[in-house]
Amino acid sequence: MMAGEGISRTPLSQRSPEQIIEAELSWISSMVLFFSTVYAVLKLDILWIAFGIAAISLYILPIISMRDPFRALPWEMTILLSAPMLLHISEGSRALMQHVAWWNDFTSVAFAFSLATIGFLLTVELQMYTSVKMNRPFAVFFVIMFTVAVAGFWQVGEFVGDQISGTSHLGTNADVMKILVWSFAGGMIMGFVYDLYIRAMSESRRKTLGLIHLWEVTDWRRS
Amino acid sequence: MEEKLKLISRGMQAGMVGIAVAGVVTGNLTWVPAALISLFFAEIPSLLRRDMHLVLPLEINLWIVLALFLHVASGFSGFYDHVPGWDHITHMMSASLIGALGFVVVVTIDKYVDSIYLPRPFLAFFVVTFTMAMGVMWEIMEYGNDALTGSHLQYSLADTMYDLLFDGFAGIVVAIVGAQYLTRVTPEHFVESLNVEGTKRRIGVLGKRRSARP
């Protein structure tokens, strides 16, 4: 659908209750993302500011370009996007880290899933707004590479920050390597999960979102 | 120019043979397997050319031999142990090599797969991503190796982080050089110079030969 012509907005009364609830869930999660980013800005937490701005841009771009708040991303994706940020700023999560052995791994997985989600949204939105074209295998490969690479750059960024400010947020080599292992595992899982997710998504939802089907438009029917 | 580059490659290969021989003669066997494996790797571009008709750019061939030679030579001569930071330099060389090979593959895919179109800025972005991801996987491999066999491939957090830092740096350099290169040479010309068509035909011939067997 091109901007300008035929932006037909369905009146609210014609939307099904599920559609409205799903959209509301997505808006609420995006608010979490937004306020977490504001919090990161206030604390000058540079890496998380970058993460928040990237995630919010990818969230808001389809809404703005199609001028329709119902083009919001699926709520499950928005939750995946905002979860690691909420975990990062939450004091409760910090306390759990000290008392629950697997909590660190849990946050690492949440982080990996959100990076993979950003990677996936990049494959979709690059095709919507630029001349980039990918097919399914390449998109899956890109999601995996993107997740692992950003996790790597992230650790380097944390390391540089530690060096500059004399802190040691990173912990030991094993701590960092575990995060990277989880990012690799999470990226692998989500790369293929998003492939299945697109195939499994019902056509009506695909239409409402008007967004996801662009991941290899031509032959999604054949799968 | 071409002859000169080839001569340099040959010189470095001779150096690796020398290291293997010297290692055996002096009984200092630590670096002999690495030298032999590196000699084999250094021959792979020639094998690809002979058997698959695939022509890698001369610069990449030289880079392959240089990275292997520096690794073996600095291990054998004790450079790794005595010059601080030297391992990061060789690490960056191999990272840039992986990045360059990734670049070659992605440009070829871009040209040959109709459902894929990657404009130059995205290509550069992808090369950085790919190089960094490969670097992270390398570190994961080292970490796993250390955990399973008790080896000491990773010295410290700082060492690992500097490796990753240099991986990222190498990726960015290769992306810039690659993007610059494609402003001078079109992707079509580049892929043509690799003789991918010839390789495709060669694979077709090999496939037919196999299926013709009783």
Boltz contact constraints between the chains, C-beta under 6 A:
constraints:
  - contact:
      token1: [A, 131]
      token2: [B, 119]
      max_distance: 6.0
  - contact:
      token1: [A, 132]
      token2: [B, 122]
      max_distance: 6.0
  - contact:
      token1: [A, 133]
      token2: [B, 116]
      max_distance: 6.0
  - contact:
      token1: [A, 133]
      token2: [B, 117]
      max_distance: 6.0
  - contact:
      token1: [A, 134]
      token2: [B, 116]
      max_distance: 6.0
  - contact:
      token1: [A, 135]
      token2: [B, 115]
      max_distance: 6.0
  - contact:
      token1: [A, 135]
      token2: [B, 116]
      max_distance: 6.0
  - contact:
      token1: [A, 138]
      token2: [B, 116]
      max_distance: 6.0
  - contact:
      token1: [A, 145]
      token2: [B, 129]
      max_distance: 6.0
  - contact:
      token1: [A, 145]
      token2: [B, 130]
      max_distance: 6.0
  - contact:
      token1: [A, 145]
      token2: [B, 133]
      max_distance: 6.0
  - contact:
      token1: [A, 146]
      token2: [B, 129]
      max_distance: 6.0
  - contact:
      token1: [A, 148]
      token2: [B, 133]
      max_distance: 6.0
  - contact:
      token1: [A, 148]
      token2: [B, 136]
      max_distance: 6.0
  - contact:
      token1: [A, 149]
      token2: [B, 129]
      max_distance: 6.0
  - contact:
      token1: [A, 149]
      token2: [B, 132]
      max_distance: 6.0
  - contact:
      token1: [A, 149]
      token2: [B, 133]
      max_distance: 6.0
  - contact:
      token1: [A, 152]
      token2: [B, 132]
      max_distance: 6.0
  - contact:
      token1: [A, 152]
      token2: [B, 136]
      max_distance: 6.0
  - contact:
      token1: [A, 152]
      token2: [B, 164]
      max_distance: 6.0
  - contact:
      token1: [A, 153]
      token2: [B, 168]
      max_distance: 6.0
  - contact:
      token1: [A, 156]
      token2: [B, 161]
      max_distance: 6.0
  - contact:
      token1: [A, 156]
      token2: [B, 164]
      max_distance: 6.0
  - contact:
      token1: [A, 156]
      token2: [B, 165]
      max_distance: 6.0
  - contact:
      token1: [A, 159]
      token2: [B, 161]
      max_distance: 6.0
  - contact:
      token1: [A, 173]
      token2: [B, 154]
      max_distance: 6.0
  - contact:
      token1: [A, 173]
      token2: [B, 157]
      max_distance: 6.0
  - contact:
      token1: [A, 173]
      token2: [B, 160]
      max_distance: 6.0
  - contact:
      token1: [A, 177]
      token2: [B, 143]
      max_distance: 6.0
  - contact:
      token1: [A, 180]
      token2: [B, 136]
      max_distance: 6.0
  - contact:
      token1: [A, 180]
      token2: [B, 140]
      max_distance: 6.0
  - contact:
      token1: [A, 181]
      token2: [B, 140]
      max_distance: 6.0
  - contact:
      token1: [A, 184]
      token2: [B, 140]
      max_distance: 6.0
